[in-house]
Amino acid sequence: MKPQATAVIPARLGSTRLARKVLADLHGQPLIWHVWQRVVQAKCFREVWVATDAEEVRATVESWGGQVLMTSPHCRSGTERIASVLDRIQGDFIVNVQGDEPLISPALLDALVEAWAVAQPALITPVFRLASWKRCSTQRWLRW
């Protein structure tokens, strides 16, 4: 039986590094719109939600027909934001897609859900093997 997967995109305006990032204009649309468009292209999700504490984000997402779950402004992370709405989400598997990932691959999301269906681990995350340190612009950060 195919798992019932649901995607949740946590999105907050109060980002500490770049405030209002999820509503930043990217080629005429807010960043969160680009993330949403990529996620809904995946074939594995029965539902896609944006979890936010901001009315402005809610209104923006609903303007294109997106579904929103309102959360507390006290959530400290996207994971905590999703945990706070788990009782309102249906599915065997919940995928946390960050609200600042406009280039997330729909095929990667499908493969992630398929991999979970086989092994059903408590947690699964995609990784990318670096072919060379020289090709990575964040070498110093990755060497911890």
NORTA-V406300 format. One record per residue. RES is the residue in one letter. SS is DSSP state (a for helix, b for strand, c for the rest). PSI is psi in degrees with one decimal (999 if undefined). BURIAL is 1 if it has 16 or more other C-alpha atoms within 10 Angstrom, else 0. Layout:
# NORTA-V406300
res-><RES:RES>
ss-><SS:SS>
psi-><PSI:PSI>
burial-><BURIAL:BURIAL>
This chain:
# NORTA-V406300
res-><M:K:P:Q:A:T:A:V:I:P:A:R:L:G:S:T:R:L:A:R:K:V:L:A:D:L:H:G:Q:P:L:I:W:H:V:W:Q:R:V:V:Q:A:K:C:F:R:E:V:W:V:A:T:D:A:E:E:V:R:A:T:V:E:S:W:G:G:Q:V:L:M:T:S:P:H:C:R:S:G:T:E:R:I:A:S:V:L:D:R:I:Q:G:D:F:I:V:N:V:Q:G:D:E:P:L:I:S:P:A:L:L:D:A:L:V:E:A:W:A:V:A:Q:P:A:L:I:T:P:V:F:R:L:A:S:W:K:R:C:S:T:Q:R:W:L:R:W>
ss-><c:c:c:c:b:b:b:b:b:b:c:c:c:c:c:c:c:c:c:c:a:a:a:c:b:b:c:c:b:b:a:a:a:a:a:a:a:a:a:a:a:c:c:c:b:b:b:b:b:b:b:b:c:c:a:a:a:a:a:a:a:a:a:c:c:c:b:b:b:b:c:c:c:c:c:c:c:a:a:a:a:a:a:c:c:a:a:a:c:c:c:c:b:b:b:b:c:c:c:c:c:c:c:c:c:a:a:a:a:a:a:a:a:a:a:a:a:a:a:c:c:c:c:c:c:c:c:c:c:c:c:c:a:a:a:c:c:c:a:a:a:a:c:c>
psi-><134.0:134.0:149.7:102.6:144.4:136.9:138.3:128.8:102.0:135.9:119.5:149.0:-26.5:37.9:136.4:-31.4:-34.0:92.5:140.7:20.9:-42.9:-19.3:4.4:140.2:128.4:102.7:43.2:0.9:153.6:150.6:-43.5:-31.1:-42.8:-41.2:-48.7:-47.2:-39.5:-42.3:-42.5:-13.9:-21.1:143.9:-9.0:-12.3:131.7:-28.8:153.4:129.7:151.4:128.8:118.5:161.0:3.0:125.7:-34.5:-39.8:-44.5:-50.4:-39.5:-48.3:-44.0:-23.4:-25.3:11.0:10.2:157.9:139.3:140.3:121.7:139.7:173.5:145.1:-6.8:-3.2:132.6:-10.6:167.5:-37.8:-43.6:-37.2:-44.9:-44.5:-33.8:-15.7:11.4:-32.6:-9.5:4.9:136.0:147.1:155.2:-24.9:127.8:126.8:124.3:109.5:115.9:142.6:-3.2:33.4:68.6:-12.0:14.4:137.2:123.2:-36.3:-37.4:-43.2:-43.7:-43.5:-36.2:-45.7:-40.5:-42.7:-40.3:-39.6:-31.1:-51.2:-23.0:54.6:165.0:-29.5:141.8:141.2:141.0:147.2:160.6:120.8:128.1:127.0:-28.0:139.1:-31.6:-27.2:-5.4:120.5:-9.5:36.0:-50.0:-35.3:-37.7:-12.4:14.1:999>
burial-><0:0:1:1:1:1:1:1:1:1:1:1:1:0:0:0:0:0:0:1:1:1:1:1:0:0:0:0:0:1:1:1:1:1:1:1:0:1:1:1:0:1:0:1:1:0:1:1:1:1:1:1:1:1:0:0:1:1:0:1:1:0:0:0:0:1:0:1:1:1:1:0:0:0:1:0:0:1:0:0:1:1:0:1:0:0:0:0:1:0:0:0:1:1:1:1:1:1:1:1:1:1:0:1:0:1:0:0:1:1:1:1:1:1:0:1:1:0:0:0:0:0:0:0:0:0:0:0:0:0:0:0:0:0:0:0:0:0:0:0:0:0:0:0>
